[in-house]
Amino acid sequence: MKRTVYVLLSMFVLMSMLLAACGTPATEAPPAAGATAVPATTAGPAFVGDKLAAPDCTYGGEFKAIEAVDASTVKISLCYPDPAFLAKLAIPVFAIQDKDFLNANGGDSIKMAAVPNGTGPYILKEWVQGDHITFEANPNYWGSAPKNQTLIFRWSAEAAQRLLELQSGTVDGIFTPSGEDYATIQADKTLSLLPFQTGNVLYIGLNNTMPPFDNEKVRQAMAMAIDKQRIVDSFYPPGSTAADQFIPEDFNPGFSTTGDGATWYDYEPAAAKAPLAEAGYPDGFDSRLSCLTAM
């Protein structure tokens, strides 16, 4: 189980995607008198896909054009190279959706999340937010039928309670056991501890439009003053790492291994005072940060 801690000093803006509609075939003329009728073709209607394009890239966004090439292909042209683009598309709220589904929900991500649209092995049956979510096998799934007809995921904030339910057999598996429980699980011959890369990202986002964080020197000082490794060691399970880039090392493309200066600032609280003084805060300033310390 691997976690990462990120300090993010600027935010990027993403756009949602648009898919396409089909057109109708042209009407064929009847055969001339006396002519031999030719059997009608079995080909389907020609695909006419939507396309949205910006006149140029001066509008400030990332997308130059989005086009539905055919019923299952979307072509996206970017205004600039973005090695993290595929990782961005993996975020559910920015996933590619079909046009009818987008129009039916007005593009509202909250509505679409409540009734998700997809082609996976399971479909949503019930969702009681904060308590449990129930999936049932998708009868129209294009691949091999899932082995289980029903899946139920329940939420529990207490790691000890999750482990107790696992030991008593009321659940088949738990996610993110406490690091303190690793030894207990490994010592129990009826249980298995299965480490895996979660891809979870924790970062502190600073709004660069609000003082004092609109000053680059302040953001630099913040990055140097936060002990990321101590946060990892204190609050996250074994195997977690403090990141030196916004993209985890398991994300490829996205993670930079070229040594081109993409790494983050080192923890240097004493040295952080210099850029802070340059920004006009030699005695520091008061600010409250909110940080999630359990995932």
N, C-alpha and C positions, 0 to 999 in steps of 0.2 A: 504494500500500500504506500503510495508515494504522494506527497503533498508539496505544494510550493507556496511561497510567500512572495508577493510582489508589491512594490511601491510604485504606483503609477502617477506620473506628474502631468499627463495630458490625456485627454479622452478623444477617441475617434468616433465618427458618426457613420452609421450604416444605413442603407436603404433596404426596404423589402422588395421582393421580386414580383414580376408580373408574367403570367403564362398566357396561352393563346387560345383563340377560338377557331373553329372550323368553318369554312365557307360552304357553298352549295354548288354542285356541278352545273355546267351550262346545259340547256335543253337541246337535245339532238333533233335535227330535221328529219321528217319521215322519208323513206326511200322513194325515189322517183317511180312513176308507173312503169310496169314491165321489168323493173330491175329486181335482181335477186336480193332478198333481204340478208343483211350481214348480222350474225348473232351479236347481241349487245356485249360489250366488254364487262368483265367481272371486277375491274379495278374500282376502288373506292373513290370518294370525292377528293379533289385536290385539296391539299392542306394550305390554308391561308392563315398565317400566324401573325399575332400582334407584334409590333416593334415600337419601342419608346427610345428616342434618341435626343440628346442635347445638341444644340447648334455647335457648341464647342465646350471646352472644359473650363472656361473662365467663370462658370457659376460657382465653382469652389467644391463641388462634390467629387466622388470617386468614380461614378459610373458615366461612361460616354454613351453607351447604348445597351439595351436589353432586348433580345429578339427570340421569339419562339421559332426555331428552325423547323421542327416537326413536332408530332404529338408527344415525344419523349425527350426532346433536346432543346436546351436553352443556351443561347450564345450571349455572353456578357463581355462587353468591351470596356476596359478600364482607362481612366485618364492618366494613370501612372502605374508603374510596377508595384505590386503589393504581395510580398511573400506570405503574408498571413491571411490572404483572401479565402482560401479553402477552409481555414479554421473558423473564419467568421461565418461562412455558410453553414457550419455545423451547429451554430447556435439556433435552437428550435424556432425562436421568434423571427429569425431572418431566413428560414428555410424557404425553398421554392415551392409554391402552391399553385394549384390549377385555378384558372380564371373564375370559374363558376363559384368555387369555394370562397375566393377572395371577395367577389362581388356580393355574395349572400351575407357575408359578415362585415361588409364595409371596410375590409382591411383591418378590423379591430383585433389586435393580437390577443386581448383578454378573452374575447368571444371565441376566437379560433382555438385557444388553449383549452377552453371548457369542453369543446366538442372537436377533438383533433381529427385531422384528415390524413390518411396515409394508406400504405399498401403492405404493412408489416404482418407478421404472423398472428398478432392479437389486435382486438378492437376494444375500445373503452366500453365497459358496461355500467360502472357506477364510480363516482368520485365524490367522497365526502371530505372536503378540504380540511387538512390538518389531522385527519383520522385514518382514512384508508382509501385505497383505489383498487378497483376490481377490473381485471381484463378477462375476456373470453376469446377462445380461438376464432380466428377469422376464417369463415367457411370459403371465402373467395381468395385466400392467400395463393399467390402465384408459385410459391416454393413448396417444399416438403411440409406436410401437416405438422404442427407443433405437437410435442409429446404430451403436454398437459392441456386439458380443456379449459381450466381456470387458473388464474394467477391473482393472488391478493397481496398487496403491499400495504403494510401498516407503519405509521410513524410512532416513534417513541424517543423522547428527548433524553432518557436515562440509559446510559450504556449498560449499567448493572442490570437493569430490568430486561434489556434485550438479551443479555447473556443468560439470565435466569430462564427466560422463555425458551431459548435454544436448548438449554440443558434439560428442561422438563419435556421437550418434544412438542410444544404447542406451535412452534414455527419450524420451518425447514432450514432457514438460514437467516443470518443477520448481517447488516452492513455497518462498517466502521466501528468495530469493537474498540473499547478504550485500550490505549497502549498498556495500561496496567493489567489488562486481562489477557494479554498475549500468552504469557507463561501458563496461565490457567487453562486456556484453550489447548495449547500444545501438549499439556500434561494429561489431557482427557482423551483416552483412546477412542471414544465415541464421536469426537469432534475433529474437524480439520480446519486449519488456518490457511487461507488461500490468499496470499499477497497478490496484488495486481496494480497496474498503473491507472489511477483514477482520472488523471488530467485535470483535477480540481485546481483552481487558481484563487488565491487570496491576494488582494492588493488594496492599498489605500489610495483612493482617488482624490486628488486635490483640484478644486474648481479654479482654473486659471483665469477666470473672469472676475473673481472676487478678491479684493485686497485681504491680506497681504500676498496671497498666492498668485496674484497676477504678475508678480515680480519673479523672474527666472532665478535670481540669486536665492530667494527665499525657498523656492522649490528644491534647488540644489542642496541647500543647507538641511532641509527636512530629510532628503534622501540620505545624507551623510550621518544624520543624528539618530536614525531609527536602527536599532539592533535587531535585524531580521533573524539572525541565527538564534538569538535568545528566545524570540517569540516561537520559533519552530521547536526548539528544545523544550520549552515550557508547556506548550499547549497541543502539540501534534504528535502522532504516534511514530514509532521507529520507521525509518525509511523516508521520512519527509526531508525536504531540502529547501534551503533558502535560495531563491532564484537570482540570477544576475541579468535576466532578460524577461520581457513581458510574456514571451511565448515559451512554454515548457520545452525542455530538451527532447521530449518524446514526440513533439509535433514537427513533422517534416512533410512538406516545406513549411517554413516559418522560423524555426530556430536557427540562429546564425552560428556557424562553426568556423567562420573564416578569419576570426581574430581582427575584425575591422572596426573595433571600438564599440561594439554593441553592448558590451557588458555594463553592469550597473555600478554605482558608486560604492566604495568600501565603507564600512562603519568607522567613521572618524569624528566623534562628537566634538573633540577639541578643535579640529580643523574646520568644522562646520560654522564656527563663530565668525570666521573671516568673511564668507559670502553674505552672512546675515548682517554683519556690520556694513558691508558695501551696499546692501539694500536699504540701509537706514534704520536698522534695528540692532544697535550695538548691545542693548540690554535685553534683547529678545522680545517676545510678545506672547499673549495668552490666546490659546485656541483649543477647542475640544475636538478630539478625533474619536470616531466610532469604528471599532474593529471587531469583526467576527472571529472568535477564537475557538470555534468548534464546528467541524464540518464532517 
